[in-house]
Amino acid sequence: MYKLCLSLLLIALSPSLVAETRYISDQFRVPLRKSPCSRCAILHQGLKSGLKLTYIESADGWSHIRTPGGMEGWIENQYIVNQPIARDRIARYKKQNEALNSSNGTLQAQVKALKADNQQLGGRLNTVSDDNEAVSRELADIKVVSANALNLKVQNQQLLEDNGMLQSKIDVLSAQNKQLESSQTQKSFLYGAIAVFLGALLSIILPRLKRKRRGHSEWA
């Protein structure tokens, strides 16, 4: 009996369990009247909800407005709000959300690209660091070579100065040698002249001495 009652209850409730949910639309139309009264002439059969209006004045619960098309009339204050209706706000928020999602996707792509660029820059930085170390080592070697070259230059300059001094001494010695050679030549000429003179003198004296010896020998 209990199971039978439970089955009948489920059958009775089954239409409500499978029924779909529905909502009343907030979209409706408001008549625009010529004067601020509910029985006054209607200028427009119905302005669509959410329409943007220009407010002019208010009187006895009615608002004097102007439509985007330039038509003026009166609408009850209960149909006028200070902000867009919920449907329009939701649509605007939806568009903003879509724009934000799109912007977020773009930003994520940019972040991904920036990360990739950062990795590339990190690799380049490591390469530059290695190159910097190599250049530093080469610079240190160049400094050593430059110092050695400078020392060699100083030594070369000193050798040039010493060479100049030696050359000056050689020039002096050469001049002295030439003077000595000239003096020696003069002496040789003098000695030769003396020898010639002595030879000539002996050639004169010796025959006379021989003659005298012969004369003495004859007298003896």
ChimeraX attribute file (.defattr): number of C-alpha atoms within 10 A of each C-alpha:
attribute: neighborCount
match mode: 1-to-1
recipient: residues
	/A:1	6
	/A:2	6
	/A:3	8
	/A:4	9
	/A:5	10
	/A:6	11
	/A:7	12
	/A:8	11
	/A:9	11
	/A:10	12
	/A:11	12
	/A:12	11
	/A:13	11
	/A:14	11
	/A:15	10
	/A:16	9
	/A:17	10
	/A:18	8
	/A:19	8
	/A:20	7
	/A:21	5
	/A:22	6
	/A:23	5
	/A:24	5
	/A:25	7
	/A:26	11
	/A:27	10
	/A:28	10
	/A:29	15
	/A:30	15
	/A:31	18
	/A:32	25
	/A:33	22
	/A:34	17
	/A:35	17
	/A:36	20
	/A:37	14
	/A:38	13
	/A:39	9
	/A:40	12
	/A:41	14
	/A:42	15
	/A:43	15
	/A:44	15
	/A:45	11
	/A:46	13
	/A:47	15
	/A:48	12
	/A:49	17
	/A:50	20
	/A:51	13
	/A:52	13
	/A:53	16
	/A:54	12
	/A:55	13
	/A:56	12
	/A:57	10
	/A:58	15
	/A:59	11
	/A:60	9
	/A:61	12
	/A:62	20
	/A:63	21
	/A:64	22
	/A:65	20
	/A:66	17
	/A:67	15
	/A:68	11
	/A:69	7
	/A:70	10
	/A:71	11
	/A:72	20
	/A:73	22
	/A:74	26
	/A:75	24
	/A:76	20
	/A:77	14
	/A:78	9
	/A:79	12
	/A:80	20
	/A:81	9
	/A:82	5
	/A:83	10
	/A:84	15
	/A:85	16
	/A:86	11
	/A:87	14
	/A:88	14
	/A:89	13
	/A:90	13
	/A:91	12
	/A:92	13
	/A:93	12
	/A:94	12
	/A:95	12
	/A:96	12
	/A:97	14
	/A:98	12
	/A:99	12
	/A:100	13
	/A:101	12
	/A:102	12
	/A:103	12
	/A:104	13
	/A:105	12
	/A:106	12
	/A:107	13
	/A:108	12
	/A:109	12
	/A:110	12
	/A:111	12
	/A:112	12
	/A:113	12
	/A:114	13
	/A:115	12
	/A:116	12
	/A:117	12
	/A:118	13
	/A:119	12
	/A:120	12
	/A:121	14
	/A:122	12
	/A:123	12
	/A:124	12
	/A:125	13
	/A:126	12
	/A:127	12
	/A:128	13
	/A:129	12
	/A:130	12
	/A:131	12
	/A:132	12
	/A:133	12
	/A:134	12
	/A:135	12
	/A:136	12
	/A:137	12
	/A:138	12
	/A:139	13
	/A:140	12
	/A:141	12
	/A:142	13
	/A:143	12
	/A:144	12
	/A:145	12
	/A:146	13
	/A:147	12
	/A:148	12
	/A:149	14
	/A:150	12
	/A:151	12
	/A:152	12
	/A:153	12
	/A:154	12
	/A:155	12
	/A:156	13
	/A:157	12
	/A:158	12
	/A:159	12
	/A:160	12
	/A:161	12
	/A:162	12
	/A:163	12
	/A:164	12
	/A:165	12
	/A:166	12
	/A:167	12
	/A:168	12
	/A:169	12
	/A:170	13
	/A:171	12
	/A:172	12
	/A:173	12
	/A:174	12
	/A:175	12
	/A:176	12
	/A:177	13
	/A:178	12
	/A:179	12
	/A:180	12
	/A:181	12
	/A:182	12
	/A:183	12
	/A:184	12
	/A:185	12
	/A:186	12
	/A:187	12
	/A:188	12
	/A:189	12
	/A:190	12
	/A:191	12
	/A:192	12
	/A:193	12
	/A:194	12
	/A:195	12
	/A:196	12
	/A:197	12
	/A:198	12
	/A:199	12
	/A:200	11
	/A:201	11
	/A:202	12
	/A:203	11
	/A:204	11
	/A:205	11
	/A:206	11
	/A:207	11
	/A:208	12
	/A:209	11
	/A:210	10
	/A:211	11
	/A:212	12
	/A:213	11
	/A:214	12
	/A:215	11
	/A:216	9
	/A:217	9
	/A:218	8
	/A:219	6
	/A:220	6
